Amino acid sequence: MNGNRYRIEYGPAALDDLDDLPARERAQILRKIERLQLGLHGDIKRLHEAEAAYRLRMGDYRILFDAESGVIIIRRIGNRKDVYD
């Protein structure tokens, strides 16, 4: 989407979601989130009528986030079946 550098922040719900994930998936998701610092690249879609503006896909997991003013705020992380509830 663009080549800006971003700072990553986590919302309280996202931190709880990370705690609930198996260790292997948590590590993979954190690596994927770290790559967002270099820009909004990857399987990202803009969301409509959702809690967050964007979603990043990683297998069966989704990372919901907002991006504004050089900051990415991770809102939710979870299985695609549950994360949009």
Buried (B, 14 or more C-beta within 10 A) or exposed (E): EEEEEBEBEBBEBBEEBBEEBEEEBBEBBEEBBEEBEEBBEEEBEEBEEBBBBBBBBBEEBBBBBBBEEEEBBBBBBBEEEEBBE
